[in-house]
């Protein structure tokens, strides 16, 4: 009687192991790179197609609770102005500048937008923000107030344009412009 229990256990575990191996061969976890950076959660190769998490596709991901996912990927162009002059590289020290952002192809309403600057060490500072609730705009311009910023170290500073889809949601980076600070 005991050998029957052992045989049954061996059979059950064999079937379970075979099923897991079959499932693993159909879907394979893979590394995915986008714009020179590895996507945090990676992706899956299933039946010859690559799948990535929606939040990694770029843009703002909105879940409506019924299984519908909307990804907002507006075109956002960022231009930096020192007075009336456009710039991209700066020398170390303080600089007074404005950020002008052109947004188009925005298909849904959003709660607010903001612009930040992040130094080479990863420290961020908000430049300006605006409440957008109640205004459905497909295309708009966002001009920040003038800011005086101290470029203390050489390297790449990132000016980011963020969208918050709902009042209680998080801001999501949708566009970025790089300023290089030179010695």
Secondary structure, DSSP 8 states (H G I E B T S, - for coil): -HHHHHHHHHHHHHHHHHHHHHHHHHEEEE--EETTEE-TT-EEEETTEEEE-GGGGSSEEEE-SSS-EEEE--EEEEEEEETTEE-SEEESEEEEEEEEEEEE---S--SEEEEEEE-TTS-EEEEEEEE-TT---SSEEEE---EEEEE-SSEEEEEEEEEESSTTS-EEEEEEEEEEEE-
